[in-house]
């Protein structure tokens, strides 16, 4: 990669972290922050401009004027309705090129955006290419480990989240004692957790399982876990959080581990294929 790195910034801390990682490697950056999503405090230390999500012509012009050929899409953005998007002239053309994906689920839409950016001459990179330490490792992080019952709930959650992902619905669910208490849909994980407490069963608490959707465009959207997720999980009465190893970003890995230990929760990265295989073997031997 050469030339400035263009960062299309949504919300949260990751746009600033990607910029810092690129700058530490001696690379210039230019950030296009999406209005109503990007945090000025996060991107303000770097060359940047703000743009509406639908102002595709302005966004492409900003990237080209800054000589950015490599770009990263990072940070959550809630996709507006087409009525609220108010695309500019170039945005209308791009929506036409995206076609039916504009009306499909988030993953199909994001994959189409990545494709169109490639057709415009840009190379799209994933945030995880710059944030290696933020990628969830395999295994237990912190002092608390899941027991056999929790691992059974994790295995159940893997099956459920994969089914959700196949129809591009959500990335997470909560399972307690084999019962699915909640699944993530249009709301984010924090909001899903907020309604779990009222659904909890007596006995050992449930687990949050968060995975990459099958076929998900990882350069545009990866599951994210932060300290606030841990606080929400504890408030919901859960025992821990399981996420896809190598496929989930931790907003602050050290802070997440510290918070999990403080709250008495387990925090574990799992291989969904391995979990599914172990579940099948256990059922066969049971």
C-alpha positions as a printed NumPy array, in Angstrom:
array([[  0.   ,   0.   ,   0.   ],
       [  1.186,   3.514,  -0.772],
       [ -0.231,   7.014,  -0.526],
       [ -2.58 ,   8.295,   2.166],
       [ -5.016,   5.861,   3.736],
       [ -8.619,   6.984,   3.353],
       [-10.856,   6.164,   6.307],
       [-14.633,   6.235,   5.952],
       [-15.586,   6.711,   9.582],
       [-18.729,   5.698,  11.37 ],
       [-19.176,   5.845,  15.124],
       [-17.102,   4.509,  17.995],
       [-13.357,   4.512,  18.67 ],
       [-12.125,   2.348,  15.79 ],
       [-11.713,   5.106,  13.172],
       [ -9.251,   6.86 ,  15.468],
       [ -7.483,   3.595,  16.263],
       [ -7.039,   2.766,  12.572],
       [ -5.735,   6.275,  11.918],
       [ -3.286,   6.001,  14.831],
       [ -2.041,   2.597,  13.649],
       [ -1.514,   3.884,  10.104],
       [  0.24 ,   7.026,  11.345],
       [  2.48 ,   4.955,  13.621],
       [  3.532,   3.03 ,  10.518],
       [  4.502,   6.27 ,   8.818],
       [  1.433,   6.546,   6.613],
       [ -0.632,   9.683,   6.096],
       [ -4.382,   9.419,   6.578],
       [ -7.462,  11.329,   5.495],
       [-10.782,  10.681,   7.219],
       [-14.251,  11.204,   5.821],
       [-16.543,  11.201,   8.831],
       [-20.194,  10.355,   8.287],
       [-22.388,  13.08 ,   9.718],
       [-24.487,  12.022,  12.731],
       [-22.24 ,   8.98 ,  13.245],
       [-18.537,   9.866,  13.434],
       [-17.354,  11.334,  16.739],
       [-15.439,  14.596,  16.166],
       [-13.398,  13.894,  19.279],
       [-12.199,  10.601,  17.756],
       [-11.218,  11.887,  14.311],
       [-10.392,  15.508,  15.125],
       [ -6.628,  15.011,  15.451],
       [ -6.321,  13.912,  11.813],
       [ -7.004,  15.595,   8.471],
       [-10.699,  15.055,   7.917],
       [-13.963,  16.274,   6.464],
       [-17.571,  15.48 ,   7.296],
       [-20.102,  14.262,   4.742],
       [-23.638,  12.964,   4.653],
       [-23.96 ,   9.238,   4.159],
       [-25.815,   9.792,   0.884],
       [-23.359,  12.342,  -0.524],
       [-21.426,   9.786,  -2.553],
       [-20.147,  12.323,  -5.06 ],
       [-18.694,  14.502,  -2.306],
       [-17.162,  11.5  ,  -0.542],
       [-15.463,  10.182,  -3.683],
       [-14.223,  13.663,  -4.564],
       [-12.73 ,  14.113,  -1.092],
       [-10.923,  10.778,  -1.288],
       [ -9.557,  11.473,  -4.755],
       [ -8.507,  15.027,  -3.899],
       [ -6.53 ,  13.586,  -0.984],
       [ -4.978,  10.959,  -3.308],
       [ -6.402,   8.069,  -1.317],
       [ -6.552,   4.813,  -3.239],
       [ -6.585,   2.475,  -0.228],
       [ -9.57 ,   2.907,   2.058],
       [-11.012,   1.405,   5.226],
       [-14.687,   1.418,   6.195],
       [-14.833,   1.344,   9.982],
       [-17.26 ,   2.2  ,  12.755],
       [-20.97 ,   1.457,  13.074],
       [-23.418,   3.283,  10.842],
       [-27.155,   2.745,  11.041],
       [-28.33 ,   2.489,   7.471],
       [-31.108,   5.041,   6.88 ],
       [-34.142,   4.43 ,   4.743],
       [-33.783,   5.414,   1.1  ],
       [-36.174,   8.291,   1.822],
       [-33.856,   9.671,   4.517],
       [-30.662,   8.939,   2.586],
       [-31.155,  11.888,   0.2  ],
       [-28.451,  10.75 ,  -2.249],
       [-26.679,  13.316,  -4.402],
       [-26.42 ,  12.836,  -8.178],
       [-23.484,  10.438,  -7.868],
       [-25.228,   8.663,  -5.008],
       [-28.263,   8.014,  -7.221],
       [-26.   ,   6.428,  -9.848],
       [-24.267,   4.281,  -7.224],
       [-27.592,   3.116,  -5.77 ],
       [-28.613,   2.096,  -9.277],
       [-25.404,   0.066,  -9.589],
       [-25.976,  -1.544,  -6.213],
       [-29.425,  -2.576,  -7.362],
       [-31.516,  -4.877,  -5.228],
       [-28.817,  -5.099,  -2.56 ],
       [-29.86 ,  -1.587,  -1.499],
       [-33.137,  -3.105,  -0.295],
       [-31.659,  -6.286,   1.205],
       [-30.064,  -6.876,   4.593],
       [-27.063,  -4.976,   5.882],
       [-24.472,  -7.505,   4.762],
       [-25.669,  -7.62 ,   1.164],
       [-25.735,  -3.839,   1.092],
       [-22.222,  -3.496,   2.531],
       [-20.817,  -6.127,   0.182],
       [-22.284,  -4.182,  -2.73 ],
       [-20.696,  -0.959,  -1.439],
       [-17.296,  -2.673,  -1.317],
       [-17.798,  -3.94 ,  -4.877],
       [-18.718,  -0.499,  -6.191],
       [-15.758,   1.137,  -4.449],
       [-13.527,  -1.395,  -6.174],
       [-15.092,  -0.524,  -9.509],
       [-14.314,   3.131,  -8.764],
       [-10.616,   2.259,  -8.483],
       [-10.274,   2.01 ,  -4.712],
       [ -8.863,  -0.923,  -2.777],
       [-10.913,  -1.635,   0.339],
       [ -9.135,  -3.025,   3.395],
       [-10.554,  -4.371,   6.629],
       [-10.001,  -2.546,   9.91 ],
       [ -8.588,  -5.799,  11.319],
       [ -5.607,  -5.446,   8.96 ],
       [ -4.519,  -2.436,  11.016],
       [ -5.811,  -3.488,  14.432],
       [ -4.271,  -6.9  ,  15.   ],
       [ -4.331,  -6.581,  18.785],
       [ -8.05 ,  -5.767,  18.678],
       [ -8.974,  -9.067,  17.001],
       [-10.358, -11.587,  19.49 ],
       [ -7.975, -14.512,  20.092],
       [ -8.964, -18.139,  20.495],
       [ -9.572, -19.215,  24.075],
       [-10.335, -17.688,  27.446],
       [ -9.351, -14.11 ,  28.129],
       [ -9.239, -13.172,  31.772],
       [ -9.58 , -15.152,  34.977],
       [-13.039, -16.716,  34.523],
       [-13.654, -19.757,  32.318],
       [-16.992, -21.207,  31.159],
       [-18.075, -24.521,  32.667],
       [-19.634, -27.401,  30.737],
       [-23.153, -25.967,  31.031],
       [-22.017, -22.603,  29.693],
       [-20.184, -24.301,  26.831],
       [-23.41 , -26.134,  25.951],
       [-25.218, -22.792,  25.815],
       [-22.438, -21.396,  23.625],
       [-22.828, -24.337,  21.24 ],
       [-26.568, -23.731,  21.08 ],
       [-25.917, -20.045,  20.451],
       [-23.549, -20.805,  17.575],
       [-26.289, -22.749,  15.805],
       [-28.817, -19.964,  16.368],
       [-26.577, -17.074,  15.293],
       [-25.489, -18.939,  12.178],
       [-29.151, -19.432,  11.252],
       [-29.766, -15.717,  11.805],
       [-26.745, -14.883,   9.691],
       [-27.874, -17.058,   6.809],
       [-30.846, -14.732,   6.338],
       [-28.777, -11.597,   7.155],
       [-30.69 , -10.726,  10.325],
       [-28.224, -10.365,  13.21 ],
       [-24.896, -11.325,  14.719],
       [-25.793, -12.226,  18.294],
       [-28.134, -14.078,  20.612],
       [-28.522, -14.912,  24.303],
       [-28.963, -18.514,  25.437],
       [-29.69 , -19.702,  28.98 ],
       [-29.884, -23.372,  29.914],
       [-30.513, -24.245,  26.276],
       [-33.314, -21.694,  25.875],
       [-32.92 , -18.837,  23.409],
       [-33.882, -15.722,  25.357],
       [-33.216, -13.127,  22.671],
       [-31.817, -12.682,  19.188],
       [-30.34 ,  -9.542,  17.682],
       [-32.338,  -8.013,  14.844],
       [-32.566,  -4.338,  13.882],
       [-31.425,  -3.19 ,  17.336],
       [-27.786,  -3.423,  18.373],
       [-26.359,  -5.855,  20.915],
       [-26.599,  -3.385,  23.805],
       [-30.322,  -2.896,  23.231],
       [-30.873,  -6.626,  22.935],
       [-29.144,  -7.145,  26.287],
       [-31.299,  -4.451,  27.882],
       [-34.42 ,  -6.574,  27.401],
       [-32.908,  -9.906,  28.451],
       [-33.106,  -9.36 ,  32.215],
       [-36.907,  -9.664,  32.223],
       [-36.693, -12.949,  30.295],
       [-34.109, -14.711,  32.477],
       [-34.876, -18.105,  33.986],
       [-34.086, -19.164,  37.552],
       [-30.691, -20.795,  37.959],
       [-27.339, -20.288,  36.209],
       [-27.295, -17.248,  33.965],
       [-27.124, -17.255,  30.204],
       [-24.417, -16.418,  27.694],
       [-24.077, -13.881,  24.902],
       [-22.828, -15.37 ,  21.632],
       [-21.622, -13.061,  18.867],
       [-20.363, -14.321,  15.481],
       [-19.581, -13.268,  11.944],
       [-22.466, -13.972,   9.588],
       [-21.818, -16.697,   6.997],
       [-20.397, -14.957,   3.931],
       [-20.2  , -11.614,   5.73 ],
       [-18.088,  -8.88 ,   4.112],
       [-15.448,  -8.524,   6.818],
       [-13.859,  -5.503,   5.179],
       [-16.972,  -3.469,   5.922],
       [-18.484,  -4.908,   9.066],
       [-17.194,  -7.156,  11.83 ],
       [-18.869,  -7.946,  15.156],
       [-17.644,  -5.705,  17.954],
       [-17.424,  -6.169,  21.712],
       [-16.489,  -3.415,  24.152],
       [-16.486,  -2.826,  27.901],
       [-20.068,  -1.562,  27.651],
       [-21.061,  -4.965,  26.244],
       [-19.675,  -6.592,  29.374],
       [-21.561,  -4.179,  31.627],
       [-24.766,  -4.904,  29.714],
       [-24.194,  -8.647,  29.952],
       [-23.709,  -8.449,  33.721],
       [-26.827,  -6.271,  34.122],
       [-28.776,  -8.895,  32.163],
       [-27.632, -11.586,  34.601],
       [-25.404, -13.395,  32.106],
       [-22.396, -15.519,  32.99 ],
       [-20.199, -14.518,  30.101],
       [-19.626, -13.543,  26.502],
       [-18.452, -15.781,  23.64 ],
       [-17.296, -14.318,  20.343],
       [-15.811, -15.624,  17.134],
       [-12.035, -15.867,  17.425],
       [-10.374, -14.053,  14.549],
       [-13.7  , -12.521,  13.529],
       [-14.58 , -10.099,  16.327],
       [-13.032,  -6.752,  17.218],
       [-12.543,  -5.678,  20.828],
       [-12.748,  -1.897,  21.145],
       [-10.192,  -2.05 ,  23.984],
       [ -8.94 ,  -5.56 ,  24.657],
       [ -7.243,  -4.827,  27.975],
       [-10.25 ,  -2.867,  29.235],
       [-12.608,  -5.672,  28.182],
       [-10.605,  -8.293,  30.054],
       [-10.356,  -6.053,  33.124],
       [-14.097,  -5.397,  33.073],
       [-14.931,  -9.079,  32.626],
       [-12.737,  -9.974,  35.608],
       [-14.289,  -7.207,  37.709],
       [-17.799,  -8.389,  36.888],
       [-16.993, -12.082,  37.284],
       [-17.818, -12.894,  33.66 ],
       [-16.001, -15.175,  31.279],
       [-14.78 , -13.744,  27.984],
       [-13.882, -16.33 ,  25.37 ],
       [-13.014, -16.47 ,  21.697],
       [-14.357, -19.585,  19.98 ],
       [-14.034, -21.343,  16.643],
       [-17.646, -21.925,  15.529],
       [-16.683, -24.938,  13.438],
       [-14.955, -26.568,  16.403],
       [-17.843, -25.79 ,  18.759],
       [-20.351, -27.256,  16.303],
       [-18.238, -30.379,  15.848],
       [-17.865, -30.896,  19.606],
       [-21.628, -30.448,  20.064],
       [-22.34 , -33.072,  17.399],
       [-19.844, -35.493,  18.949],
       [-21.382, -34.986,  22.378],
       [-24.877, -35.698,  21.062],
       [-23.653, -38.788,  19.26 ],
       [-22.01 , -40.109,  22.418],
       [-24.839, -39.033,  24.688]])
